[in-house]
Amino acid sequence: MTEAQLTPDTEHRGFVGILPAAARPFALLARFDRPIGWWLLFWPGAWGVALAGGAVRRWDLILWLLLGSVVMRGAGCVYNDIVDRDLDRQVARTRSRPLASGAVSLRAAWLWLIALCLIGLVVWLQLGLYAKIVALLSLALVAGYPFMKRITWWPQAWLGMVFSWACLVGWSEIAGRLTAPGLLLYAGAICWVIGYDTIYALQDREDDALIGVRSSALRMGKRVRFGVSLFYIAALLLWSVALWLVRPDPLAIATLLPVAMHFAWQVGTLSPDDGAGALARFRSNRFAGLLVFCACFVVGTVATL
């Protein structure tokens, strides 16, 4: 696998290199070389389990959600690339993707998508009936996401609804139904996703403007740092209310201070014209997700004692 065949934001070049040559394009198509995506999909689900008080008792569910995040994020990327294959050929960062470059045929991509979804089905079968229904409701959002960048300046908001959905699944599996804390946790996660994906979209602003693709990064223009700050603040406020409803104690809110400091670092050091710096701050959100999980774990576990 040559450097030219890898997208610029590939993280695990060594992993891709040891795969059989025939398997490498499929690994890249599912973004297995970039684990940041599945971590960002996984963390909201883990938050829901933890805040509902099930992190210790249902540790197996957290592992199932991690597996589901890996394969369903992969499936989502394959589907996105099927829809966007013509657009991807026009963007410098994405023209080397397997479908856009011709390394994988359209038929093979559909078969790979089906295979990943079958693994996701195994994870879905581990859920109770209520959580199964909640999980199924996400499919319409997933199907619509690739088209959002063509019709709205805020595709990041749609992505937020998709990438945060596991929060509702994890919460409802433990709590038995959707209630206010889980819904507020989900709403905060949406704001978080809008913030970090706006940072990610900074890399493509010039190409997106040329080909007519819309994004929150373009919409915010020179006020990107201010806009991202507002969404991060909204996320913190919504999460604070969710934690308060589970355990009405100022110390519960204090558990979010580490992630608040991390968000402040992201925004304070963000340079909108520095693509590499934006990518690094985007990737740092896997750590932000861990910090929120720690807060949910402490509050949810203490509340159940």
N, C-alpha and C positions, 0 to 999 in steps of 0.2 A: 504494500500500500504506500504510494508515494505521497509526499507532502501536498501535491497539487490535488490529490483525490480526497483530501481531508478538509472539512470546513474549518475556517479560522478559529472557531471557539471549541474545537475538539480538546478534551481534557486527557483522555486515556489513550494516547497514541500507541503505547506499548501493548495494551489489551487488544486493540484492533489488529496490530501487527502479528500477533501469535495465532489469530484465527485462520482457518483454511481460507484460501483465496476466494472460493465461491461464497463463503459465509460473510465476508467482510462488508460487502455493500448492504446486506440485510441488517447487520448490526448497526451500520451508520444510518440506515433508513429509520430504524426504531430508536435512534439516538442513544444506544447503549454506551457509546463513547462519552456521553455527557450526562453523568448521574444527577446533576443539579436539577434536572426536570422532574425526575421521580421523587427526589427529596422534597421539592416544593409541592408536589401533589400529595405526598404522604403525610407531611406534618399536620395539616388541618384534621385529617382523620385521627391521628394520634392524639391531638388536642381534645377532640370530642370524647374519645374513650377516657382520657385522663381526667378531664374536668367533671365527667359524670361519675367518677370514682371507680373506674374499672381497670386502671392501668396495671394493678398488681394481680387482681383476680382473673382478668382476661388478657394476660400478656400474649397469649396465643393469637388473639384477635389483632393485636398490633402488628405481629409478624405477618399475618394474612393480609392486612392492609398494606404492608410494605411490598409484598409480592404483587398484590393487585396494582399498586402504584407503578411498579416497574413495567408490567406488561400492558396496562391500560394507557400509560403515558406513551409507551412504544406504539400501541395501536393508534392512539390519537395522532402521533407524529406521522405515521404511515398514511393515515386518512388525509391529514392536512397536506402532505406532499402530493398525494394523488390529485387533490383539488387544485393545488397551487403550482403544479409542475411547470406551467407556462410562465407564470410570474417569477418563479425561482430562477429561471434561465436569464432573467433580466437584471438580477441583483447580484452584485459581486460576492457577497457573503454566502449566498445560497446556490449559485449556479453549479457548484460541484456536488450538490446532493445527488444521491444515486438515481432518482427518477429524472431529475432535470438534466443530468449528464448522460443518461442512457445506460448506466451501469446495471440498472434493474428495469425489467420490462413492466408495463402497466399490469399485465396479467399476473406476473409473479408478485407484484406489490399487493394485489387484492388477496392472493392466496396467503401471503405472509400476514396480512391484516386479520384474516379469518383465524389463522393459527393462534395469534396473540389473543384474540377475543375468546377462543376456547379455553385458554388458560385462565383468563379473567372470569369465565363462567364457573370454574372450579372454586375460585375465591368467593364469588357471589353465593354459591351454594352453602358456604359456611355461616351465612347470616340467618337471623330469624326472619319471619315473614314480614314484619313491619319494616325492618331495615332493608330487606330485599326490594320492597316496593319503592322505598326512598331512593335506593341506588338506581333502580330502573328509570326513575323520573329524570335522571341526568342525561339520558341518551339524546333527547331532543336538543339540549344545550350543546352537547358535544358535536352533534351533526351540523349545527348551525354556525359554529365558531369560525371555520375557515372562510366563510363568506362575509363576516362582519367588517373586515378591513376594507371591503369594497363599498360598504353602504353607511358606515358611521366613523366619526373621528375617535370613537371610544371602543375599539375592539378589545382593549384591555379590561373594560368593565365586564364584557361577556366572558372573557377568559377567567376573570375573577370568579364569576358564578360557577364556571366549570371546574377550575382548579381547587376551589374551596368546598366542593360538594361532599367530599369524603368526611368533612366535619359533621355534616348532618347524618351521614351513615353511621359514623362511630358513636355519636351522641345517642341516636335513636336505638342502636343495638344495646347499649348499656342502660339507658334511661327508660326504654320501652316505648317512647313516643317523643315527638318533637315538642320541646317546651322553650320558654323564653331564653334561658342561658345558652342553649345550643344554637338557637337562631341568632342571637347577638354575637356569639363566637363566630358564626358563619359570616355575618355581615361585616365584622371586623376583618375577617380573612379576605373578603372581597376587596376592601380598601387596601389591604396589604399587597395583594396581587397587582392592583392598578398601579401602586407606587413602584414596586420592583420591576414590573414589566415595562413601565414607562422608561425607567433607567435602561433596561435592555434595548428598547426601541431606539435609543439615541444612536446606536451603531448604524442604523439603516436610514436615517433621516434624509440624506441626500438622494439615495436610490429610490426610497419610497415616494419622495416628492416628484421625481422624474417620471415614474411609471404610474402615478396616480393612486397609490396605496395610502390609506389613512392610518393615523396612529395618534395616541394621546401625546406622544413626544412632539409631533408636528403641531398639534393643536395648541399645546402650551407655549410653543415658541421659545422665547428667551426667559420665560417664567417657569421653566421646568423644575428648578430646585424648589421654588415656592409651591408649585403644584404637588410635587412629591411629598413635601413637608405636610401639606394639608391632608393628604390621604393617609400618611403614617399617623398623624395626630388623631384622625377619625378612627383608625384601627385601634389605637391605644384606648380611646374613650369607650368604644364599643366593647372591647375586651374587659375593660375595668368594670363596666356594668354587669357583664356576664359573670365575672368572678365574684362580684359583690352579691349577686343574687344567689350564688351557691354558698358563699360564706360572707355575711355582712361584717367584715372586719377590715380596718385600714391596712393591716398587715397583708391581707389578700391582694389589695391594690399594689402594695409595695413590691410584690413579686414580679411586677412588670417593669420595674425600674431598669434592670439590665438590658432588656430589649429596647426600652426607650432611649437609653444611652447609645446603643448600637445604631438605631435609626438616626440619631443626631450625628453620629460619625459618618454614616453613609451620605447624608445630605450635605453636611458641612464640608466634606472633602470631594464632593462630586463636581467634576468639570464636564459640562455638557458637550464640549468639543473633543474630549479625550475618550475615544472608543474603547481602548484597552482598560482605562480606569473605570468606565461605566460597566464593562463586563465584569471586572473584579468586584465591584460593589453589588451588582446583581447576584453574582455567585455567593456573596457573603450572606445572602438571605437563608441559606441552609442553616447557618449558625443562628440567625434570628429565629428560625422555626424551632430550633432546639431550645432556645431561651424561653419561648412561649410555652413549649411543652413542659419545661421545668416548672413554670408558674402554674400551669393547669394541673400538673401532677401534685404539687404541694397542696394547692387549694382543694382539689377534688379528693385527695386521699385524706386530708385532715377533716374535711366535711363529713366523711363517711365513718369516722371513728366514734 
